[in-house]
């Protein structure tokens, strides 16, 4: 076989093995992550259940330490290879591939065949906006509360002064 054909066949072989790995390892690992089946995820009480908004937000923010492993490239609990190191260095390059894998997955692979439309709720950005709006409303209420407290304190002082004046005038 000519050298150029050998080189091309090696590339084709590696691409085929990459596709096989995506189908057999990465895709099921993404599904396991979505369903709390992955090593290092939420815990036994939520095992096999689709991630909730709060679980994914906590994981994104680093609040939920159980998701620290996040092994989807090498999901077999291999301590010799930490996917986080791989992601930190190459995520920008592999993101389109991961998006393609996830985009081609069926809703059932994410556990959506086990939940109702009511359980799905609003999207991630919509929820985040709702939380921002609620936080602003809470802040406005807290400011209003402070104003009311200040007015009540002032009213209390005025009432106290009036009582003292009345006592002084009467006495």
GIRANOR-V185123 format. One record per residue. N is the residue number from 1. RES is the residue in one letter. SS is DSSP state (alpha for helix, beta for strand, coil for the rest). Layout:
# GIRANOR-V185123
n: <N,N>
res: <RES,RES>
ss: <SS,SS>
This chain:
# GIRANOR-V185123
n: <1,2,3,4,5,6,7,8,9,10,11,12,13,14,15,16,17,18,19,20,21,22,23,24,25,26,27,28,29,30,31,32,33,34,35,36,37,38,39,40,41,42,43,44,45,46,47,48,49,50,51,52,53,54,55,56,57,58,59,60,61,62,63,64,65,66,67,68,69,70,71,72,73,74,75,76,77,78,79,80,81,82,83,84,85,86,87,88,89,90,91,92,93,94,95,96,97,98,99,100,101,102,103,104,105,106,107,108,109,110,111,112,113,114,115,116,117,118,119,120,121,122,123,124,125,126,127,128,129,130,131,132,133,134,135,136,137,138,139,140,141,142,143,144,145,146,147,148,149,150,151,152,153,154,155,156,157,158,159,160,161,162,163,164,165,166,167,168,169,170,171>
res: <X,X,X,X,X,X,X,X,X,X,X,X,X,X,X,X,X,X,X,X,X,X,X,X,X,X,X,X,X,X,X,X,X,X,X,X,X,X,X,X,X,X,X,X,X,X,X,X,X,X,X,X,X,X,X,X,X,X,X,X,X,X,X,X,X,X,X,X,X,X,X,X,X,X,X,X,X,X,X,X,X,X,X,X,X,X,X,X,X,X,X,X,X,X,X,X,X,X,X,X,X,X,X,X,X,X,X,X,X,X,X,X,X,X,X,X,X,X,X,X,X,X,X,X,X,X,X,X,X,X,X,X,X,X,X,X,X,X,X,X,X,X,X,X,X,X,X,X,X,X,X,X,X,X,X,X,X,X,X,X,X,X,X,X,X,X,X,X,X,X,X>
ss: <coil,coil,alpha,alpha,alpha,alpha,alpha,alpha,alpha,alpha,alpha,alpha,alpha,alpha,alpha,alpha,alpha,alpha,alpha,alpha,alpha,alpha,alpha,alpha,alpha,alpha,alpha,alpha,alpha,alpha,alpha,alpha,alpha,alpha,coil,coil,coil,coil,coil,coil,coil,coil,coil,alpha,alpha,alpha,coil,coil,coil,coil,coil,coil,alpha,alpha,alpha,alpha,alpha,alpha,alpha,alpha,alpha,coil,coil,coil,alpha,alpha,alpha,coil,coil,coil,coil,coil,coil,coil,coil,coil,coil,coil,coil,coil,coil,coil,alpha,alpha,alpha,alpha,alpha,alpha,alpha,alpha,alpha,alpha,alpha,alpha,alpha,alpha,alpha,alpha,alpha,alpha,alpha,alpha,alpha,coil,coil,coil,alpha,alpha,alpha,alpha,coil,coil,coil,coil,coil,coil,alpha,alpha,alpha,alpha,coil,coil,coil,alpha,alpha,alpha,alpha,alpha,alpha,alpha,alpha,alpha,alpha,alpha,alpha,alpha,alpha,alpha,alpha,alpha,alpha,alpha,alpha,alpha,alpha,alpha,alpha,alpha,alpha,alpha,alpha,alpha,alpha,alpha,alpha,alpha,alpha,alpha,alpha,alpha,alpha,alpha,alpha,alpha,alpha,alpha,alpha,alpha,alpha,alpha,coil>
